[in-house]
Amino acid sequence: IIWYVLFHVLLFISVLSLSSVHGQVSYSIPEEMVKGSLVGNIAQDLGLDIKRLKSGKARIYTGDSAEYIELNKERGVLLIKDKIDREALCGPTTPCALHFQIILENPMEFYTVTVEIIDTNDNPPIFERSEMKFEISESAIAGARFVLDRAIDDDVGVNGLQSYSLKPTDNFVLKSQSRSNGVTNVEMVLQKPLDREKQEQISLILTAVDGGEPQLSGTMQILITVLDINDNAPVCAQAEYKARISEVAPKGTVLTTVSASDTDEGSNGRISYSIPKSGAARLFEVNKDNGVVNLVGFMDYEKTKHYQIDIEARDQGGLADNCKVIIEVTDINDNPLSITSVYQM
């Protein structure tokens, strides 16, 4: 097997030594173009004759990547072979591009082609659940904060999530805070005291909007039950916790323990810990009683090197505080070297 690999490597090097990269060209196309759509006139852009494409048995080489683009040698053009979903191809990574080569024989020639996939506004912001429920004491003071679920928008740039709004605003205002990693945390802040005797149930609508044309949006209902007398909110012992975990750590690995205190007695002083719904919530869980944070999914350093999760400490009366846990994923050498050979029989 070793001699077989060495043979192909040497053959690949010898082919490269007898050939050269003769040119390169770049295109930009929107995602979701239908099959057969024109990407570009590759023959014209590279200065190639169509006869040369045919005699040289021109073909596309993508390595191990899927082929989304095909070459029509009769017309000398590149066409869409399979509809491209930018979000499926690249996720949040920008720019998103396909890289491949046009190879011709007799003599061997290489041409490098890059096709950038431009995002279209084909995904609205969405909330993972349709409603959130809060139980808030009428004794909650102005400035009390309540963490809300973030919306998720698979689009990027201006087509991605841009802002939130909360209506009506009789008792609460919305506060957004952008973090260094680009994630925006959303909180509902009490600005006017609640009066259970006047209004026991409150219904609000949280709306998330993107910046595309046309503008798309998603909504979540917030249902609030006003409770009597709970005059102390939980207080987290730390605003921020840090943890480090190997990308091969097994499920059940303990990352850290968060804690909060509440000076109230009975049910009003009993604290439950939870992770608001988010993309990272499926990888981690917190014990609702003791605040121990465990791994419940699988890490992949090559995909994500850092995670930030919000932990909410809520008492039985509906008051809450929150802290964040910043998790660093350490790399393990789990990706073998990949060697691709191109040779001419």
C-alpha positions as CSV (number, residue, x, y, z in Angstrom):
1,I,0.0,0.0,0.0
2,I,2.8,2.4,0.9
3,W,4.6,1.8,-2.5
4,Y,1.2,2.3,-4.2
5,V,0.7,5.7,-2.6
6,L,4.3,6.7,-3.3
7,F,3.9,5.7,-6.9
8,H,0.8,7.9,-7.4
9,V,2.5,10.8,-5.6
10,L,5.5,10.7,-7.8
11,L,3.3,10.3,-10.9
12,F,1.3,13.4,-9.8
13,I,4.5,15.4,-9.3
14,S,5.8,14.3,-12.7
15,V,2.6,15.4,-14.4
16,L,2.7,18.8,-12.7
17,S,6.4,19.2,-13.8
18,L,5.3,18.7,-17.4
19,S,2.3,21.0,-17.2
20,S,1.4,24.3,-15.7
21,V,-1.5,26.4,-14.5
22,H,-2.3,28.4,-17.6
23,G,-4.9,30.7,-16.1
24,Q,-7.7,31.3,-13.7
25,V,-11.1,32.8,-13.7
26,S,-13.7,33.8,-11.1
27,Y,-17.5,34.0,-11.2
28,S,-20.2,35.1,-8.8
29,I,-23.6,33.6,-8.9
30,P,-26.7,33.7,-6.6
31,E,-27.6,30.5,-4.7
32,E,-30.6,28.4,-5.7
33,M,-30.1,28.8,-9.5
34,V,-32.0,26.1,-11.4
35,K,-30.3,23.2,-13.1
36,G,-28.9,24.2,-16.5
37,S,-28.4,27.9,-15.7
38,L,-25.4,29.6,-17.2
39,V,-22.5,30.3,-14.8
40,G,-20.1,31.7,-17.4
41,N,-18.5,31.3,-20.8
42,I,-15.3,29.5,-19.8
43,A,-13.9,29.1,-23.3
44,Q,-14.2,32.8,-24.0
45,D,-13.0,33.9,-20.5
46,L,-9.9,31.6,-20.7
47,G,-9.2,32.3,-24.4
48,L,-9.7,28.7,-25.4
49,D,-11.0,27.4,-28.7
50,I,-14.0,25.0,-28.5
51,K,-12.1,22.6,-30.7
52,R,-9.3,22.6,-28.1
53,L,-11.9,21.7,-25.4
54,K,-13.0,18.7,-27.4
55,S,-9.5,17.5,-28.5
56,G,-8.1,18.0,-25.0
57,K,-11.0,16.1,-23.4
58,A,-11.6,19.0,-21.1
59,R,-13.1,18.0,-17.8
60,I,-13.8,19.4,-14.4
61,Y,-11.8,18.2,-11.5
62,T,-13.1,18.9,-7.9
63,G,-11.1,16.4,-5.8
64,D,-13.4,14.9,-3.2
65,S,-16.0,17.7,-3.4
66,A,-19.4,17.3,-4.9
67,E,-19.8,18.6,-8.4
68,Y,-22.3,21.4,-8.6
69,I,-21.0,22.8,-11.9
70,E,-20.7,21.0,-15.2
71,L,-18.8,21.8,-18.4
72,N,-20.6,21.9,-21.8
73,K,-17.8,21.4,-24.3
74,E,-20.1,21.9,-27.3
75,R,-20.8,25.5,-26.2
76,G,-17.7,26.1,-24.1
77,V,-19.8,27.2,-21.0
78,L,-20.2,26.2,-17.4
79,L,-23.7,25.3,-16.3
80,I,-25.4,24.6,-13.0
81,K,-25.4,20.8,-12.6
82,D,-27.3,20.7,-9.2
83,K,-29.1,23.5,-7.4
84,I,-26.7,25.1,-4.8
85,D,-28.0,25.9,-1.3
86,R,-25.4,28.3,0.2
87,E,-26.5,27.5,3.8
88,A,-26.1,23.8,3.3
89,L,-22.7,24.3,1.5
90,C,-21.0,26.8,3.8
91,G,-23.2,27.4,6.8
92,P,-22.3,30.8,8.4
93,T,-18.9,30.9,6.6
94,T,-18.3,33.9,4.3
95,P,-17.4,34.2,1.5
96,C,-18.8,30.9,0.2
97,A,-17.1,29.6,-2.9
98,L,-16.6,26.5,-5.0
99,H,-13.0,25.8,-6.2
100,F,-12.2,23.4,-9.0
101,Q,-9.9,22.9,-12.0
102,I,-10.5,22.6,-15.8
103,I,-8.0,20.0,-17.0
104,L,-7.1,19.4,-20.7
105,E,-4.9,16.7,-22.2
106,N,-2.3,16.7,-25.1
107,P,-0.7,18.8,-23.8
108,M,-1.7,18.7,-20.1
109,E,-3.1,22.1,-19.0
110,F,-4.7,23.2,-15.8
111,Y,-7.0,26.2,-15.3
112,T,-8.3,27.3,-11.9
113,V,-11.9,28.3,-11.5
114,T,-13.5,29.9,-8.5
115,V,-17.3,30.3,-8.2
116,E,-18.5,32.5,-5.4
117,I,-22.0,31.7,-4.1
118,I,-23.9,34.8,-3.2
119,D,-26.5,34.6,-0.5
120,T,-30.2,35.3,-1.3
121,N,-32.8,36.1,1.4
122,D,-34.4,32.7,1.3
123,N,-34.6,32.0,5.1
124,P,-36.7,34.0,7.6
125,P,-35.6,34.5,11.2
126,I,-37.2,31.7,13.3
127,F,-37.6,31.0,17.0
128,E,-37.2,27.4,18.1
129,R,-40.4,27.6,20.1
130,S,-43.6,29.5,19.5
131,E,-44.0,30.9,23.0
132,M,-42.2,31.6,26.3
133,K,-43.9,31.7,29.6
134,F,-42.8,33.8,32.6
135,E,-44.2,34.0,36.1
136,I,-43.2,37.4,37.5
137,S,-43.9,38.8,40.9
138,E,-45.7,42.1,41.2
139,S,-43.0,43.2,43.6
140,A,-40.4,42.9,40.8
141,I,-38.5,46.2,40.6
142,A,-37.9,48.4,37.6
143,G,-34.8,47.2,35.8
144,A,-35.5,43.5,36.4
145,R,-34.2,41.5,33.4
146,F,-35.6,38.4,31.7
147,V,-33.6,36.5,29.1
148,L,-35.5,35.8,25.9
149,D,-34.8,33.2,23.2
150,R,-32.7,34.3,20.3
151,A,-34.0,33.9,16.8
152,I,-31.9,31.9,14.2
153,D,-31.5,33.0,10.6
154,D,-29.4,30.8,8.3
155,D,-28.8,33.7,5.9
156,V,-25.7,35.9,6.2
157,G,-24.8,39.6,5.9
158,V,-27.7,42.0,5.3
159,N,-30.0,39.0,4.7
160,G,-29.3,37.7,8.2
161,L,-31.0,38.7,11.4
162,Q,-30.8,42.4,12.0
163,S,-33.1,43.5,14.9
164,Y,-35.8,42.7,17.4
165,S,-38.9,44.5,18.5
166,L,-41.3,43.9,21.5
167,K,-44.9,45.0,21.6
168,P,-46.8,46.2,23.5
169,T,-44.4,48.2,25.6
170,D,-46.6,49.2,28.5
171,N,-44.5,47.5,31.2
172,F,-41.4,46.2,29.4
173,V,-38.8,47.4,27.0
174,L,-36.4,45.3,24.9
175,K,-32.7,45.4,25.4
176,S,-30.3,43.9,22.9
177,Q,-26.6,43.3,23.5
178,S,-24.1,42.3,20.8
179,R,-21.2,40.2,21.9
180,S,-17.8,39.9,20.4
181,N,-18.6,36.6,18.7
182,G,-21.4,38.3,16.7
183,V,-24.3,36.8,18.8
184,T,-26.9,39.2,20.0
185,N,-28.5,38.5,23.4
186,V,-32.0,39.7,23.9
187,E,-33.6,40.7,27.3
188,M,-36.9,42.0,28.4
189,V,-36.5,44.7,30.9
190,L,-39.2,45.8,33.4
191,Q,-39.7,49.5,33.2
192,K,-43.1,49.9,35.0
193,P,-44.1,47.9,38.1
194,L,-46.7,45.2,37.7
195,D,-50.0,45.1,39.5
196,R,-51.5,41.7,39.8
197,E,-54.9,43.1,40.9
198,K,-55.2,45.1,37.7
199,Q,-53.7,42.6,35.2
200,E,-52.8,39.1,36.1
201,Q,-52.0,37.9,32.6
202,I,-49.8,39.8,30.0
203,S,-49.3,38.8,26.4
204,L,-46.4,40.2,24.3
205,I,-45.0,39.6,20.8
206,L,-41.3,39.4,20.2
207,T,-40.5,40.0,16.5
208,A,-37.2,39.3,14.7
209,V,-36.5,40.8,11.3
210,D,-33.8,40.5,8.7
211,G,-32.5,43.1,6.3
212,G,-33.2,41.4,3.0
213,E,-35.6,42.4,0.2
214,P,-38.3,41.6,0.8
215,Q,-37.8,41.8,4.5
216,L,-38.6,38.5,6.3
217,S,-39.6,38.1,10.0
218,G,-40.4,35.6,12.7
219,T,-42.4,36.0,15.9
220,M,-42.7,34.4,19.3
221,Q,-45.4,35.0,21.9
222,I,-44.4,35.9,25.5
223,L,-47.0,35.0,28.2
224,I,-46.6,36.5,31.6
225,T,-48.4,35.5,34.8
226,V,-48.1,38.1,37.5
227,L,-47.6,36.6,40.9
228,D,-47.8,38.1,44.4
229,I,-44.9,39.0,46.7
230,N,-41.5,37.7,45.6
231,D,-39.2,40.5,46.4
232,N,-35.7,39.1,45.8
233,A,-34.3,37.8,42.5
234,P,-31.6,35.2,42.2
235,V,-28.1,36.5,41.9
236,C,-25.5,34.5,40.1
237,A,-22.2,34.0,42.0
238,Q,-20.3,34.8,38.8
239,A,-21.2,36.7,35.7
240,E,-18.9,34.5,33.6
241,Y,-17.6,31.0,33.8
242,K,-14.9,29.5,31.6
243,A,-14.3,25.8,30.7
244,R,-12.0,23.8,28.4
245,I,-13.0,20.5,26.8
246,S,-11.4,18.1,24.4
247,E,-13.2,17.6,21.1
248,V,-13.2,13.8,21.8
249,A,-14.7,14.2,25.3
250,P,-17.5,11.7,25.9
251,K,-21.1,12.6,26.6
252,G,-21.7,13.2,30.3
253,T,-18.4,15.1,30.8
254,V,-18.8,17.8,33.4
255,L,-17.6,21.3,32.3
256,T,-18.3,23.4,35.3
257,T,-20.9,24.2,38.0
258,V,-22.8,27.5,38.1
259,S,-24.4,28.7,41.2
260,A,-26.8,31.5,42.3
261,S,-28.4,32.5,45.6
262,D,-31.8,33.9,46.5
263,T,-32.5,35.4,50.0
264,D,-36.2,34.6,49.8
265,E,-37.5,31.6,51.6
266,G,-39.6,28.6,50.5
267,S,-40.6,28.3,46.8
268,N,-39.6,32.0,46.2
269,G,-36.0,31.1,47.1
270,R,-35.8,27.8,45.3
271,I,-33.7,28.2,42.1
272,S,-33.9,26.2,38.9
273,Y,-31.1,26.4,36.3
274,S,-31.8,26.2,32.6
275,I,-30.2,26.9,29.2
276,P,-32.5,29.0,26.9
277,K,-33.1,27.4,23.6
278,S,-30.3,28.1,21.1
279,G,-28.0,26.4,18.6
280,A,-25.6,25.3,21.5
281,A,-28.5,24.0,23.7
282,R,-28.4,20.7,22.0
283,L,-24.8,20.1,22.9
284,F,-24.9,21.0,26.6
285,E,-27.3,20.6,29.5
286,V,-27.4,22.0,33.0
287,N,-28.8,20.2,36.0
288,K,-31.8,22.2,37.0
289,D,-31.2,21.6,40.7
290,N,-27.4,21.9,41.3
291,G,-26.2,23.9,38.3
292,V,-23.8,21.2,37.0
293,V,-23.2,21.8,33.2
294,N,-22.7,18.5,31.2
295,L,-21.8,17.7,27.7
296,V,-24.6,15.9,25.9
297,G,-23.4,16.1,22.2
298,F,-20.2,15.7,20.3
299,M,-17.5,18.4,19.8
300,D,-15.7,19.1,16.5
301,Y,-12.8,21.5,16.8
302,E,-12.7,21.9,13.0
303,K,-16.3,23.2,13.0
304,T,-16.4,25.3,16.2
305,K,-13.6,26.2,18.5
306,H,-15.6,28.2,21.0
307,Y,-19.1,28.1,22.5
308,Q,-21.0,30.5,24.6
309,I,-24.0,29.4,26.5
310,D,-26.3,31.4,28.7
311,I,-27.5,29.9,32.0
312,E,-30.6,31.2,33.5
313,A,-31.1,31.0,37.3
314,R,-34.8,31.4,38.0
315,D,-36.7,31.2,41.2
316,Q,-40.3,29.8,41.5
317,G,-41.7,33.3,41.5
318,G,-40.4,34.1,38.0
319,L,-37.4,36.3,38.8
320,A,-34.2,35.4,37.1
321,D,-30.5,36.3,36.7
322,N,-28.2,34.9,34.1
323,C,-24.6,34.1,33.6
324,K,-22.6,32.9,30.7
325,V,-20.3,29.9,30.2
326,I,-17.5,30.3,27.6
327,I,-16.2,26.9,26.4
328,E,-13.0,26.4,24.6
329,V,-12.7,23.2,22.5
330,T,-9.2,21.8,22.3
331,D,-8.0,20.1,19.1
332,I,-7.1,16.4,18.7
333,N,-5.2,15.3,15.6
334,D,-8.2,13.4,14.1
335,N,-7.9,14.4,10.4
336,P,-5.6,12.2,8.4
337,L,-3.5,13.7,5.5
338,S,-5.4,13.5,2.2
339,I,-3.4,13.1,-1.0
340,T,-5.1,13.5,-4.3
341,S,-3.4,12.2,-7.5
342,V,-4.0,13.4,-11.0
343,Y,-2.2,11.5,-13.8
344,Q,-2.5,10.6,-17.4
345,M,-2.7,7.0,-18.6
